Amino acid sequence: MKRFFKEVSAVPAAGGGFDVCLDGKPMRTPAGTPLRLPHAALAEAVAAEWRAQGEQVLPHTMPVTQLASTALDRVPHQRPAILAHVLSYADTDLLCYRAAGPEDLAARQTALWQPVLDWLSARLGVDLAVTEGILPITQSEAALAALSAHVSGYDDFTLAAFQAAVAALGSLFLAVALAERRLTAEEVVVASLLDETYQIEFWGEDPETMLRRTNLRNDIIAAGRFMDICFHMCPPMHS
């Protein structure tokens, strides 16, 4: 759509929080919810996306705005379903399914993925199951309970970005490492694309694959930035 505003501002809201205003009028989400944000830094990040728009308003260039809207419109009403969905990745997590060969690929997986699992296992105080090949595994009840308790502690805004990261990466465990700032966005992208990168080294990369990888990188950088803002404003209470 054509740009319909001149000035964008992030201002304190009556009763707490921060509004993003277009020409002085507070914005609303697509569902009509006031776009009231808990942190000044988050409101300013949304405002910056709107200021950067040219003659045309392009929603796909505003990932922070989209995640903020999701946090306000969906997460409060669908939190149990969202938590169940992200936790369902535990049994199919990318990091837990290792190649039996070639040997160099298996070595790369161990070098890049196992430190993440070791860190998370120590953090949660549980063992995480790993297998070779594609036969399905099931994480222990203790591991699932610990993961559930951990992820349930995320506020609505962090959970909105976390859900997007899990889906994009195909890995609950990499998304936790990103949310907890154990790994950077670039590092989790590299880890998630390890198998594909290995194949590209042999067969090359076609334009469609290149575009998909670029889009994944952009999505994870946006989700990581969003969670980083939330982390700085309200660090998680997990030990």
Buried (B, 14 or more C-beta within 10 A) or exposed (E): EEEEBEEBBBEEBEEEBBBBBBEEEBBBBEEEBBBBBBBBBBBBBBBBBBEEBEEEBEEEBBBBBBBBBBBBBBBEEBBEEBBEEBBEBBBBBBBBBBBEEEEEBBEBBEEBBEBBBEBBBEBBEBEBBBEEEEEEBEBEEEBBEBBBEBBEEBBBBBBBBBBBBBBBBBBBBBBBBBBBBBBBBEBBBBBBBBBBEBEBEEEEEEEEBEEEBEEBBBBBBBBBBBBBBBBEBEEBEEE
